[in-house]
Amino acid sequence: MKKTTRNKKILFYVILVIITCLLAETVSLGIYYVVRKKWFSYLENQSNRMTMIDATFHTKFREFGVQPVGNPPETVYEVLHPYLDMLMIPTE
């Protein structure tokens, strides 16, 4: 009976994990295509994300009493964080 070495076992499990990750990624891209009828694009996703952040930036900050500070005004916002005290949040 053959004995498998420890390195071969480790290599086998590493390859198994890589194949599982690739399979999961491929299936998720396929499901995205079926649901949205277009292929996933990282650039489009980032653009949509930035659009949503810009749209909610001012309304969310007004809810929590954010103060505009900086020179010129409204380039930096100061907000009270419940755990970290005061935070300076740049607008760019």
Solvent accessible surface area in square Angstrom, and as a share of the most:
residue,aa,sasa,rsa
1,M,243,1.08
2,K,193,0.82
3,K,189,0.80
4,T,87,0.50
5,T,78,0.45
6,R,186,0.68
7,N,118,0.60
8,K,129,0.55
9,K,109,0.46
10,I,85,0.43
11,L,106,0.52
12,F,119,0.49
13,Y,127,0.48
14,V,74,0.42
15,I,81,0.41
16,L,83,0.41
17,V,92,0.53
18,I,93,0.47
19,I,98,0.50
20,T,80,0.46
21,C,79,0.47
22,L,114,0.57
23,L,113,0.56
24,A,61,0.47
25,E,86,0.39
26,T,89,0.52
27,V,77,0.44
28,S,58,0.37
29,L,65,0.32
30,G,29,0.28
31,I,102,0.52
32,Y,58,0.22
33,Y,88,0.33
34,V,99,0.57
35,V,105,0.60
36,R,141,0.51
37,K,157,0.66
38,K,84,0.36
39,W,164,0.58
40,F,61,0.25
41,S,44,0.28
42,Y,158,0.60
43,L,154,0.77
44,E,69,0.31
45,N,72,0.37
46,Q,87,0.39
47,S,64,0.41
48,N,79,0.40
49,R,119,0.43
50,M,83,0.37
51,T,87,0.51
52,M,128,0.57
53,I,72,0.37
54,D,94,0.49
55,A,73,0.56
56,T,62,0.36
57,F,35,0.14
58,H,95,0.42
59,T,68,0.40
60,K,99,0.42
61,F,38,0.16
62,R,173,0.63
63,E,121,0.54
64,F,143,0.60
65,G,48,0.46
66,V,17,0.10
67,Q,105,0.47
68,P,64,0.40
69,V,46,0.26
70,G,44,0.43
71,N,145,0.74
72,P,85,0.53
73,P,103,0.65
74,E,100,0.45
75,T,49,0.29
76,V,37,0.21
77,Y,15,0.06
78,E,47,0.21
79,V,20,0.11
80,L,123,0.61
81,H,55,0.25
82,P,111,0.70
83,Y,189,0.72
84,L,114,0.57
85,D,95,0.49
86,M,90,0.40
87,L,55,0.27
88,M,115,0.51
89,I,48,0.24
90,P,87,0.55
91,T,52,0.30
92,E,200,0.90
